[in-house]
């Protein structure tokens, strides 16, 4: 097998496909060969396929639980609008309210809350806004600074909350598979252009307050990270259940045939 895969030269994708196909053939074919020599070809095929799809269902459950293995799209921020003037000019209704700028890190305003600089969500949101404004040509790298990030929505549901004696209140958040729309508004301010001297550290950025701020309105795309594992789990479980039913039905027929009375042969037979 090693010599066969090396024969492809520098084609890593072809080599990878070949290794997977050979590995699957050896695993499944080898298992079938051993089982078939003991219980027969047809029954051995049913047992081998039931074991294969049972293993795939178990693997899919693990992938589904931990978000690993074969994954779909990762959650990302998608741009909805770039506002180059006051928020009242926003075409997107969720951001067309200047009252959101009154939100603080502890108190909400019209549902919005200001993210603290130590919050990791803030850094992720600013990074997405940087990519949006730079690709859109609004700002060049180093010509602006994110001064505030406002967040709204994103709550998960349904949630089950109950009191468990000495353990206090227990929240079963992992079953909350639905999400409310999640929005973010990043406030950007242009910087005063400063001369840099060779060999010295860059000057401290200074916000240009003579220019209006820019706002990037984004909505969270939750992606489909666990979607492939969900389909693998459900599909493999259905096939595994059907194969187990076929094996069970066969066992009942065999048991009935073995328990039946033997009919004596007549002279004419």
Backbone as numpy.savetxt, mean C-alpha at the origin, in Angstrom:
# Nx Ny Nz CAx CAy CAz Cx Cy Cz
20.94 -25.46 -13.42 20.11 -24.25 -13.42 20.97 -23.00 -13.42
22.07 -23.03 -12.66 22.96 -21.87 -12.58 23.57 -21.57 -13.95
24.01 -22.64 -14.66 24.60 -22.44 -15.98 23.58 -21.91 -16.97
22.33 -22.36 -16.85 21.28 -21.90 -17.76 21.00 -20.42 -17.58
20.93 -19.95 -16.33 20.63 -18.55 -16.08 21.78 -17.66 -16.49
23.02 -18.12 -16.33 24.17 -17.31 -16.72 24.29 -17.19 -18.23
23.65 -18.09 -18.98 23.74 -18.06 -20.43 23.05 -16.85 -21.03
22.22 -16.13 -20.27 21.51 -14.98 -20.80 22.37 -13.73 -20.85
23.54 -13.75 -20.20 24.36 -12.55 -20.19 23.74 -11.47 -19.34
23.88 -10.23 -19.79 23.40 -9.08 -19.01 21.94 -8.79 -19.34
21.07 -9.64 -18.89 19.63 -9.44 -19.00 19.02 -9.82 -17.65
19.16 -8.94 -16.63 18.71 -9.33 -15.28 17.24 -9.67 -15.20
16.39 -8.98 -16.00 14.97 -9.28 -15.91 14.66 -10.66 -16.47
15.31 -11.05 -17.59 15.10 -12.38 -18.16 15.66 -13.44 -17.23
16.81 -13.16 -16.66 17.42 -14.11 -15.73 16.53 -14.30 -14.50
15.94 -13.21 -14.00 15.06 -13.32 -12.84 13.83 -14.14 -13.13
13.22 -13.91 -14.31 12.04 -14.69 -14.69 12.39 -16.17 -14.81
13.55 -16.44 -15.39 13.96 -17.83 -15.57 14.17 -18.53 -14.23
14.82 -17.84 -13.29 15.05 -18.42 -11.97 13.73 -18.71 -11.27
12.76 -17.78 -11.37 11.46 -17.98 -10.73 10.73 -19.17 -11.34
10.75 -19.26 -12.68 10.05 -20.36 -13.34 10.68 -21.71 -13.00
12.02 -21.77 -12.99 12.69 -23.03 -12.65 12.43 -23.40 -11.19
12.52 -22.38 -10.30 12.26 -22.65 -8.89 10.85 -23.14 -8.65
9.86 -22.50 -9.31 8.47 -22.93 -9.15 8.27 -24.33 -9.71
8.91 -24.60 -10.86 8.78 -25.93 -11.45 9.37 -27.02 -10.56
10.53 -26.71 -9.97 11.17 -27.71 -9.10 10.34 -27.91 -7.82
9.85 -26.82 -7.23 9.10 -26.94 -5.99 7.78 -27.68 -6.20
7.01 -27.20 -7.19 5.70 -27.81 -7.42 5.84 -29.19 -8.07
6.70 -29.25 -9.10 6.87 -30.53 -9.79 7.49 -31.59 -8.90
8.49 -31.18 -8.09 9.10 -32.15 -7.18 8.13 -32.67 -6.14
7.32 -31.76 -5.61 6.31 -32.19 -4.63 5.29 -33.12 -5.27
4.86 -32.79 -6.48 3.89 -33.65 -7.16 4.48 -35.03 -7.46
5.76 -35.05 -7.86 6.39 -36.32 -8.19 6.43 -37.24 -6.97
6.77 -36.69 -5.81 6.85 -37.50 -4.59 5.46 -37.97 -4.17
4.48 -37.05 -4.19 3.14 -37.42 -3.74 2.50 -38.40 -4.71
2.70 -38.19 -6.02 2.05 -39.05 -7.02 2.56 -40.47 -6.96
3.83 -40.67 -6.59 4.35 -42.04 -6.49 3.75 -42.81 -5.33
3.13 -42.12 -4.39 2.55 -42.78 -3.22 1.04 -42.95 -3.32
0.34 -41.96 -3.86 -1.13 -42.02 -3.86 -1.72 -41.95 -5.27
-0.88 -41.91 -6.29 -1.41 -41.90 -7.65 -1.38 -40.52 -8.28
-1.46 -40.50 -9.59 -1.33 -39.26 -10.32 -2.46 -38.27 -10.10
-3.71 -38.74 -10.22 -4.85 -37.81 -10.11 -5.00 -37.29 -8.68
-4.98 -38.19 -7.72 -5.11 -37.76 -6.33 -3.89 -36.93 -5.91
-2.74 -37.31 -6.39 -1.53 -36.55 -6.07 -1.60 -35.13 -6.59
-2.21 -34.95 -7.79 -2.36 -33.61 -8.34 -3.28 -32.76 -7.47
-4.40 -33.34 -7.00 -5.31 -32.61 -6.13 -4.63 -32.20 -4.82
-3.90 -33.11 -4.22 -3.23 -32.84 -2.95 -2.15 -31.77 -3.14
-1.38 -31.88 -4.21 -0.31 -30.92 -4.46 -0.87 -29.53 -4.71
-1.91 -29.42 -5.53 -2.50 -28.11 -5.82 -3.17 -27.52 -4.58
-3.80 -28.37 -3.75 -4.40 -27.87 -2.51 -3.32 -27.32 -1.59
-2.19 -28.02 -1.49 -1.09 -27.51 -0.67 -0.53 -26.22 -1.21
-0.41 -26.10 -2.55 0.12 -24.89 -3.16 -0.76 -23.68 -2.88
-2.06 -23.82 -3.13 -2.96 -22.68 -2.93 -3.20 -22.39 -1.46
-3.11 -23.40 -0.60 -3.17 -23.14 0.84 -1.98 -22.33 1.29
-0.80 -22.66 0.77 0.41 -21.88 1.10 0.30 -20.46 0.56
-0.23 -20.30 -0.66 -0.38 -18.96 -1.24 -1.38 -18.13 -0.44
-2.45 -18.75 0.04 -3.41 -18.02 0.87 -2.77 -17.56 2.17
-1.96 -18.43 2.80 -1.27 -18.05 4.03 -0.27 -16.92 3.77
0.46 -17.03 2.68 1.41 -15.99 2.31 0.69 -14.66 2.05
-0.45 -14.73 1.36 -1.21 -13.52 1.08 -1.71 -12.85 2.34
-2.12 -13.63 3.34 -2.57 -13.06 4.61 -1.44 -12.31 5.30
-0.23 -12.87 5.27 0.92 -12.21 5.88 1.25 -10.93 5.12
1.27 -10.99 3.80 1.52 -9.78 2.99 0.47 -8.72 3.27
-0.78 -9.14 3.36 -1.90 -8.22 3.60 -1.76 -7.56 4.97
-1.37 -8.33 5.97 -1.27 -7.81 7.34 -0.15 -6.80 7.50
1.02 -7.09 6.92 2.20 -6.26 7.14 2.52 -5.31 5.99
1.77 -5.38 4.90 2.02 -4.48 3.77 3.34 -4.75 3.09
3.70 -6.04 2.94 4.97 -6.41 2.32 4.68 -7.29 1.11
5.75 -7.84 0.52 5.58 -8.73 -0.62 5.21 -7.95 -1.88
4.31 -8.52 -2.65 3.84 -7.88 -3.87 2.94 -6.70 -3.49
3.39 -5.50 -3.82 2.67 -4.29 -3.39 2.19 -3.48 -4.59
1.14 -2.71 -4.36 0.61 -1.81 -5.37 1.19 -0.41 -5.20
0.41 0.60 -5.55 0.87 1.99 -5.47 0.99 2.45 -4.02
2.07 3.16 -3.72 2.27 3.72 -2.40 1.40 4.98 -2.23
0.99 5.31 -0.99 0.24 6.56 -0.77 1.09 7.77 -1.14
0.49 8.72 -1.84 1.19 9.92 -2.27 0.25 11.13 -2.19
0.85 12.31 -2.22 0.09 13.55 -2.30 -0.08 13.93 -3.75
-1.31 14.23 -4.14 -1.62 14.63 -5.51 -1.99 16.11 -5.53
-1.46 16.88 -6.48 -1.79 18.31 -6.53 -3.21 18.55 -7.01
-3.87 19.49 -6.37 -5.19 19.93 -6.81 -5.15 21.34 -7.38
-4.32 22.20 -6.78 -4.28 23.59 -7.25 -3.07 24.29 -6.65
-2.49 25.22 -7.43 -1.42 26.09 -6.95 -1.97 27.52 -6.97
-2.04 28.12 -5.82 -2.62 29.47 -5.68 -1.48 30.48 -5.56
-1.45 31.43 -6.49 -0.38 32.43 -6.50 -0.82 33.76 -5.92
-2.02 33.79 -5.34 -2.51 35.02 -4.71 -3.22 34.64 -3.41
-4.25 35.40 -3.05 -4.97 35.14 -1.81 -5.79 33.85 -1.94
-6.08 33.24 -0.77 -6.85 32.00 -0.77 -8.26 32.18 -1.30
-8.78 33.40 -1.26 -10.13 33.62 -1.79 -10.19 33.38 -3.29
-9.04 33.37 -3.95 -9.01 33.11 -5.39 -8.96 31.62 -5.72
-8.95 30.78 -4.70 -8.86 29.33 -4.93 -10.12 28.82 -5.62
-9.93 28.04 -6.64 -11.06 27.42 -7.33 -11.52 26.17 -6.60
-10.63 25.57 -5.86 -10.96 24.36 -5.11 -11.63 24.77 -3.81
-12.86 24.33 -3.61 -13.69 24.83 -2.52 -13.08 24.59 -1.14
-12.40 23.48 -0.94 -11.90 23.12 0.38 -10.88 24.14 0.89
-10.19 24.84 -0.04 -9.16 25.81 0.36 -9.63 27.25 0.24
-10.84 27.45 -0.25 -11.33 28.81 -0.48 -11.90 29.40 0.82
-11.05 29.46 1.82 -11.47 30.00 3.12 -10.23 30.50 3.85
-9.98 31.82 3.88 -8.80 32.36 4.56 -8.75 32.03 6.05
-9.87 31.60 6.62 -9.89 31.29 8.05 -8.97 30.12 8.40
-8.59 29.30 7.41 -7.72 28.17 7.71 -6.35 28.64 8.17
-5.95 29.88 7.78 -4.65 30.40 8.20 -4.63 30.74 9.70
-5.79 30.75 10.33 -5.85 31.04 11.76 -5.64 29.78 12.61
-5.53 28.64 11.96 -5.32 27.39 12.69 -3.95 27.40 13.36
-3.86 26.80 14.53 -2.60 26.69 15.26 -2.25 25.22 15.43
-1.16 24.97 16.12 -0.72 23.59 16.34 -1.57 22.87 17.37
-2.39 23.61 18.10 -3.23 22.99 19.14 -4.73 23.18 18.90
-5.11 24.19 18.15 -6.53 24.47 17.92 -6.81 24.51 16.41
-7.93 23.88 16.06 -8.34 23.85 14.65 -9.13 25.09 14.27
-9.09 25.39 13.00 -9.89 26.47 12.43 -10.55 25.94 11.17
-11.88 25.94 11.12 -12.69 25.38 10.04 -12.19 23.98 9.66
-11.81 23.21 10.65 -11.36 21.84 10.42 -9.89 21.67 10.15
-9.16 22.77 9.94 -7.74 22.69 9.62 -6.90 22.82 10.89
-5.73 22.18 10.88 -4.78 22.30 11.98 -3.38 22.49 11.39
-2.58 23.29 12.07 -1.22 23.57 11.61 -0.28 22.50 12.14
0.54 21.92 11.27 1.44 20.86 11.67 2.71 21.44 12.28
3.14 20.82 13.37 4.37 21.21 14.03 5.57 20.83 13.17
6.66 21.61 13.28 7.85 21.34 12.48 8.48 20.00 12.83
8.25 19.50 14.03 8.80 18.21 14.42 7.94 17.04 13.94
6.78 17.34 13.39 5.88 16.28 12.93 6.42 15.71 11.61
6.64 14.38 11.54 7.16 13.81 10.29 6.22 13.99 9.10
4.91 14.12 9.37 3.96 14.36 8.28 4.26 15.67 7.57
4.75 16.65 8.34 5.05 17.96 7.76 6.17 17.84 6.71
7.22 17.11 7.06 8.33 16.95 6.12 7.91 16.24 4.85
7.09 15.21 4.97 6.62 14.48 3.80 5.75 15.36 2.91
4.90 16.16 3.55 4.01 17.04 2.79 4.80 18.13 2.07
5.78 18.71 2.75 6.60 19.76 2.13 7.40 19.19 0.96
7.92 17.98 1.11 8.68 17.36 0.03 7.80 17.17 -1.21
6.56 16.76 -1.01 5.65 16.61 -2.15 5.33 17.96 -2.78
5.13 18.99 -1.94 4.86 20.33 -2.47 6.07 20.87 -3.25
7.28 20.58 -2.78 8.49 21.01 -3.50 8.50 20.46 -4.92
8.19 19.19 -5.04 8.19 18.56 -6.36 7.14 19.19 -7.26
5.99 19.52 -6.68 4.90 20.09 -7.49 5.25 21.48 -8.00
5.74 22.37 -7.12 6.01 23.75 -7.53 7.22 23.83 -8.45
8.19 22.95 -8.26 9.36 22.98 -9.13 9.05 22.46 -10.52
8.23 21.40 -10.59 7.82 20.91 -11.90 6.89 21.89 -12.59
6.06 22.60 -11.82 5.14 23.58 -12.40 5.80 24.90 -12.76
7.07 25.09 -12.42 7.77 26.31 -12.76 7.41 27.51 -11.89
6.74 27.28 -10.76 6.38 28.39 -9.88 7.62 28.93 -9.17
8.45 28.03 -8.67 9.69 28.40 -8.00 10.82 27.51 -8.50
12.03 28.05 -8.40 13.22 27.24 -8.63 13.78 26.80 -7.29
14.66 25.83 -7.32 15.24 25.31 -6.09 16.01 26.43 -5.38
15.75 26.63 -4.09 16.45 27.62 -3.30 15.84 29.01 -3.34
14.74 29.19 -4.09 14.12 30.51 -4.21 12.91 30.68 -3.28
12.61 29.70 -2.47 11.41 29.78 -1.64 11.63 28.97 -0.37
10.66 29.11 0.54 10.71 28.36 1.80 9.29 28.06 2.26
9.08 26.85 2.75 7.78 26.48 3.29 7.67 27.04 4.71
6.66 27.89 4.93 6.53 28.54 6.24 5.44 27.91 7.09
4.50 27.19 6.47 3.42 26.57 7.24 2.79 25.44 6.43
2.30 24.45 7.15 1.59 23.32 6.53 0.30 23.11 7.32
-0.83 23.12 6.61 -2.14 22.94 7.24 -2.73 21.62 6.77
-3.34 20.91 7.70 -3.81 19.55 7.45 -5.27 19.43 7.85
-6.03 18.64 7.06 -7.45 18.44 7.36 -7.90 17.08 6.86
-8.74 16.41 7.66 -9.34 15.14 7.24 -8.40 13.96 7.44
-8.73 12.88 6.73 -7.92 11.67 6.79 -8.31 10.70 7.89
-9.42 10.95 8.58 -9.81 10.05 9.67 -10.22 8.68 9.12
-9.85 7.64 9.88 -10.19 6.27 9.49 -11.43 5.80 10.22
-12.20 4.97 9.59 -13.40 4.39 10.19 -13.75 3.11 9.42
-14.55 2.20 10.00 -15.14 2.25 11.35 -14.14 1.82 12.42
-14.27 2.38 13.60 -13.42 2.04 14.73 -14.28 1.44 15.85
-13.74 0.44 16.49 -14.43 -0.19 17.62 -13.67 0.16 18.89
-14.36 0.81 19.81 -13.77 1.22 21.07 -14.58 0.63 22.23
-13.89 0.02 23.17 -14.57 -0.54 24.32 -13.61 -0.53 25.52
-14.20 -0.67 26.71 -13.41 -0.70 27.93 -13.17 -2.14 28.35
-11.91 -2.45 28.64 -11.52 -3.81 28.98 -10.95 -3.86 30.39
-11.75 -3.51 31.38 -11.35 -3.62 32.77 -10.10 -2.83 33.10
-9.10 -3.51 33.63 -7.87 -2.84 34.05 -7.04 -2.33 32.87
-7.33 -2.83 31.67 -6.59 -2.37 30.50 -7.08 -1.02 30.00
-8.19 -0.56 30.56 -8.72 0.74 30.16 -9.43 0.67 28.82
-9.37 1.75 28.07 -10.06 1.83 26.78 -9.21 1.19 25.70
-9.82 0.32 24.92 -9.13 -0.39 23.85 -9.72 0.06 22.52
-8.84 0.46 21.59 -9.26 0.90 20.27 -8.77 -0.09 19.22
-9.69 -0.67 18.49 -9.34 -1.59 17.42 -9.25 -0.80 16.11
-8.11 -0.13 15.94 -7.94 0.73 14.77 -7.62 -0.05 13.50
-7.09 -1.27 13.66 -6.62 -1.98 12.48 -7.76 -2.45 11.58
-9.00 -2.43 12.07 -10.12 -2.82 11.22 -10.73 -1.63 10.50
-10.19 -0.42 10.75 -10.71 0.79 10.08 -10.14 0.85 8.67
-10.90 0.35 7.71 -10.42 0.26 6.34 -10.93 1.40 5.46
-11.79 2.26 5.97 -12.30 3.40 5.21 -11.63 4.69 5.68
-11.48 5.65 4.77 -10.82 6.91 5.11 -11.65 8.09 4.58
-11.69 9.15 5.40 -12.24 10.40 4.91 -11.21 11.08 4.02
-11.62 11.93 3.08 -10.64 12.64 2.25 -9.64 13.41 3.10
-8.39 13.35 2.70 -7.30 13.97 3.45 -6.69 15.09 2.61
-6.69 16.31 3.13 -6.21 17.47 2.40 -5.03 18.11 3.12
-4.23 18.84 2.36 -3.11 19.59 2.92 -2.93 20.87 2.10
-2.60 21.94 2.80 -2.28 23.22 2.16 -0.91 23.65 2.67
0.03 23.81 1.74 1.39 24.22 2.10 1.56 25.69 1.69
1.94 26.51 2.66 2.17 27.94 2.41 3.65 28.16 2.12
3.94 28.73 0.96 5.31 28.99 0.53 5.54 30.49 0.40
6.73 30.91 0.79 7.11 32.31 0.68 8.41 32.42 -0.11
8.48 33.39 -1.04 9.74 33.59 -1.77 10.82 34.15 -0.84
12.07 33.92 -1.21 13.20 34.38 -0.41 13.90 35.56 -1.08
14.48 36.39 -0.25 15.27 37.53 -0.76 16.56 36.96 -1.37
16.87 37.40 -2.57 18.09 36.93 -3.22 19.31 37.56 -2.55
20.24 36.73 -2.12 21.43 37.19 -1.43 22.68 36.69 -2.14
23.69 37.50 -2.11 24.95 37.12 -2.74 25.70 36.13 -1.87
26.27 35.15 -2.50 27.06 34.15 -1.78 28.54 34.35 -2.09
29.35 34.23 -1.06 30.79 34.41 -1.22 31.48 33.05 -1.25
32.41 32.88 -2.18 33.11 31.59 -2.27 33.85 31.25 -0.98
33.74 30.00 -0.57 34.44 29.55 0.62 33.71 29.81 1.92
32.59 30.49 1.87 31.84 30.78 3.08 30.51 30.04 3.08
29.95 29.87 4.25 28.66 29.18 4.36 27.56 30.01 3.70
26.57 29.36 3.14 25.46 30.12 2.54 24.78 31.01 3.56
24.32 32.17 3.16 23.66 33.08 4.11 22.33 32.51 4.59
21.90 32.97 5.76 20.61 32.53 6.32 19.47 33.01 5.44
18.55 32.11 5.03 17.44 32.53 4.17 16.59 33.61 4.84
16.19 34.60 4.04 15.34 35.68 4.53 14.08 35.70 3.67
12.93 35.62 4.33 11.65 35.62 3.61 11.37 37.01 3.06
10.95 37.06 1.81 10.61 38.32 1.15 9.14 38.64 1.43
8.89 39.45 2.45 7.52 39.77 2.84 6.83 40.75 1.89
7.58 41.32 0.96 6.97 42.25 0.01 6.19 41.51 -1.08
6.37 40.22 -1.19 5.67 39.43 -2.19 4.59 38.57 -1.51
3.53 38.29 -2.23 2.45 37.48 -1.65 2.88 36.01 -1.52
2.33 35.30 -0.57 2.65 33.87 -0.44 1.98 33.06 -1.55
2.50 31.88 -1.76 1.90 30.91 -2.67 1.39 29.74 -1.84
0.34 29.11 -2.33 -0.25 27.99 -1.61 -0.37 26.80 -2.57
-0.01 25.63 -2.05 -0.16 24.39 -2.81 -1.23 23.56 -2.12
-2.32 23.30 -2.82 -3.42 22.50 -2.29 -3.28 21.08 -2.82
-3.28 20.12 -1.89 -3.07 18.72 -2.27 -4.11 17.83 -1.59
-4.33 16.70 -2.21 -5.21 15.68 -1.64 -4.44 14.37 -1.58
-4.66 13.62 -0.52 -3.92 12.39 -0.30 -4.52 11.24 -1.10
-3.69 10.65 -1.95 -4.07 9.44 -2.67 -3.59 8.26 -1.84
-4.54 7.48 -1.28 -4.18 6.39 -0.39 -3.51 5.22 -1.11
-3.50 5.27 -2.43 -2.81 4.23 -3.18 -3.53 2.88 -3.12
-2.79 1.85 -3.50 -3.34 0.48 -3.50 -2.26 -0.49 -3.04
-1.59 -0.13 -1.96 -0.44 -0.90 -1.49 -0.78 -2.35 -1.21
-1.92 -2.63 -0.59 -2.28 -3.98 -0.20 -3.23 -4.66 -1.20
-3.56 -4.00 -2.28 -4.53 -4.57 -3.22 -4.07 -5.89 -3.82
-2.80 -6.01 -4.31 -2.39 -7.31 -4.87 -2.48 -8.45 -3.85
-2.07 -8.19 -2.60 -2.12 -9.25 -1.59 -3.55 -9.62 -1.25
-4.47 -8.66 -1.33 -5.89 -8.97 -1.08 -6.41 -9.93 -2.15
-6.11 -9.63 -3.42 -6.56 -10.50 -4.50 -5.92 -11.88 -4.41
-4.62 -11.93 -4.07 -3.96 -13.23 -3.93 -4.60 -14.04 -2.80
-4.87 -13.38 -1.68 -5.47 -14.09 -0.54 -6.86 -14.62 -0.87
-7.71 -13.76 -1.43 -9.08 -14.18 -1.71 -9.13 -15.24 -2.81
-8.38 -15.01 -3.90 -8.39 -15.98 -4.99 -7.83 -17.33 -4.57
-6.70 -17.32 -3.86 -6.10 -18.58 -3.42 -6.99 -19.29 -2.41
-7.66 -18.53 -1.54 -8.54 -19.15 -0.55 -9.72 -19.84 -1.22
-10.28 -19.21 -2.25 -11.41 -19.82 -2.96 -10.99 -21.12 -3.63
-9.84 -21.07 -4.34 -9.36 -22.29 -5.02 -9.00 -23.36 -4.00
-8.37 -22.96 -2.90 -8.02 -23.93 -1.85 -9.27 -24.58 -1.27
-10.33 -23.79 -1.05 -11.57 -24.34 -0.53 -12.22 -25.32 -1.50
-12.20 -25.01 -2.80 -12.78 -25.91 -3.79 -12.00 -27.22 -3.87
-10.67 -27.12 -3.82 -9.86 -28.35 -3.87 -10.08 -29.21 -2.63
-10.19 -28.56 -1.46 -10.47 -29.33 -0.24 -11.85 -30.00 -0.31
-12.81 -29.29 -0.90 -14.14 -29.90 -1.06 -14.09 -31.11 -1.98
-13.32 -30.99 -3.07 -13.18 -32.12 -3.99 -12.51 -33.31 -3.30
-11.49 -33.04 -2.48 -10.84 -34.13 -1.75 -11.80 -34.75 -0.73
-12.57 -33.91 -0.06 -13.53 -34.42 0.92 -14.60 -35.27 0.23
-15.08 -34.80 -0.91 -16.12 -35.55 -1.64 -15.57 -36.90 -2.10
-14.31 -36.88 -2.56 -13.70 -38.14 -3.00 -13.56 -39.11 -1.82
-13.15 -38.60 -0.66 -13.00 -39.47 0.51 -14.34 -40.09 0.91
-15.42 -39.32 0.81 -16.74 -39.86 1.17 -17.15 -40.96 0.20
-16.85 -40.76 -1.09 -17.19 -41.80 -2.07 -16.38 -43.06 -1.83
-15.08 -42.90 -1.55 -14.23 -44.05 -1.28 -14.69 -44.78 -0.03
-15.04 -44.03 1.01 -15.51 -44.65 2.26 -16.81 -45.41 2.04
-17.72 -44.83 1.26 -19.00 -45.51 0.97 -18.77 -46.78 0.16
-17.86 -46.74 -0.79 -17.59 -47.92 -1.61 -16.96 -49.04 -0.78
-16.06 -48.64 0.15 -15.39 -49.65 0.97 -16.34 -50.29 2.00
-17.32 -49.55 2.45 -18.24 -50.07 3.47 -19.41 -50.85 2.86
-19.55 -50.80 1.55 -20.67 -51.50 0.92 -20.48 -53.01 0.93
-21.61 -53.75 0.95 -21.53 -55.21 0.94 -21.12 -55.72 -0.42
-20.30 -56.75 -0.43 -19.86 -57.33 -1.68 -20.98 -58.17 -2.29
-21.22 -58.01 -3.56 -22.26 -58.79 -4.26 -21.62 -60.06 -4.79
-22.06 -61.22 -4.39 -21.43 -62.48 -4.87 -21.66 -62.66 -6.36
-20.67 -63.20 -7.00 -20.75 -63.42 -8.44 -21.57 -64.66 -8.73
-22.34 -64.62 -9.79 -23.15 -65.78 -10.20 -22.40 -66.59 -11.25
-22.96 -67.75 -11.55 -22.29 -68.65 -12.48 -22.22 -68.07 -13.89
-23.21 -67.25 -14.23 -23.22 -66.71 -15.57 -22.30 -65.50 -15.77
-21.77 -65.00 -14.67 -20.94 -63.81 -14.81 -19.56 -64.19 -15.32
